[in-house]
Amino acid sequence: MRLILFGAPGVGKGTQAKILSSKFNILHISTGDILRAAVKEKTPLGIKAKEIMDKGELVPDDIMIGIIKDTLQQEKCRNGFILDGFPRTVAQAEALDKLLTELHINDVKLLAIQANEEEIIKRLSSRRACKVCNNIFNLNDIEDPTKCPSCGAENSLYQRSDDKEDVIRNRLKVYNSTTKPVLDYYEKSRKVIYVDGLGNVDEVSENIFKSLSETAK
C-alpha cells in the first residue's frame, strides 16, 4: 500500500495516518520528520538543508525531493508508505511524479480527508491544553473546565494560540489556496479518494478502509 495523504488542519489526518500505518504495516513519512532526521544524521542533503534553515529560509523543493527519494529507497519502505505533508504545490506534485516514475513506483493512491470548515473551526477552537501535563482535551468532553481531567491540576487549562478562531481560519485559507490546485492537478491524471473526516475516529477509519478496498477491485 502506497498513499499520498491530504487533509486540512484539524481534520484528523495525523491520527488516521497512524492507524493506516499500523493496519497495513507501512511507514508514515512525515516530511517534517524526515527533514529533521536528515539534518540530525548529517546526510549530504541534511547538511545543505541545515545551512538554508539556519538562514531562516525555506528548504527548496529539489532538496526535499532528494530527501524523500533517499527515504523511499530504504528497506523500511519496502512494504509501502504514507507520504504526509508533501506535495503542497503543483510544482512539488510534478517533481514528485518524476521521482515516482524514476523509482518505478506506479501504484500510489491519493487520499484526501475532508470536513466542513465551520465544523473544523468549532472543533479546534474548543481544544484546551494543560500547562502541567501538556495533554490536549476538548471542552465538550470535560466536566470541570477548571481542572485538568488527566493530571488534576487546578486552573491549568488554556487555549493555544494556533487554536484561536482567527488563526484557524487563516490556516484553512492557506491550506485551501495551496492544496486545491494540487488536488485539481492530480484529478486530471489519477483518481483522488475523498473521505469525510467529521465522524469519530473509528467511523472515519472504516470509511477509509472501505474506500481503499473499493479502489483495489
Phi, psi and omega in degrees: 000124178233122186231144164249123189250130177242151176178136180290161175305132177087002183272353179092020183299317181297319179297314181292327178297319179295319180294315179296319179300317181289316185295317185260002180055050180235156184282133173272110182261100172271122185298328176296319181293315183288332175294313179297323179294319179296322178293315181296320182279354178057043173292162179306317178287327178296321178296316178297317181297319181297319179300319181288316181295325180295338178273358181080018182257160178282143177291124183293158185301322185295326178287319178298318178298320178297319179293320177296319178300314179302320182291314183295337181273357180281156182301327183293349177260008184299321181280346182135187182197162170239114179267118188235121178101004180202133006273154178245352177224164179296322179299320177293321179297318179295318179294322179293320177302317179296319179295314180298322177296318180298323181271004180059038176256108187233014183241032182281134176257144179252122183240123179242117178269122185243163176197153175300130186297321180295326177290322177298315180298317179298317182294312184288321182289349177268359181281145176225143179248153179263129180293337185270305185259352177070006176289156183243139183224164173256136182304328181293342182258003184252126179287316182238101183291355178269357183223138178290124181289349181264304183255351177081005181297137181279139175049040183256353183276137180214163178264122178292153184299325182279002175256006177280146190304315183294325178290318180298315180299321179291320178298319178293321179298315179296315180301313182295321183290330181264326188272325181303316177299328179293315179295321176299319179299313182290326181297340179285337185233342182220164175273128175260127180270117179258132180228136177288127183258015186266354177284185174287171187305314182294321180295316179296318179300314180298320178296322178293313180301317181297315182295319179294322179295319181294325180285343180278347182284000000 
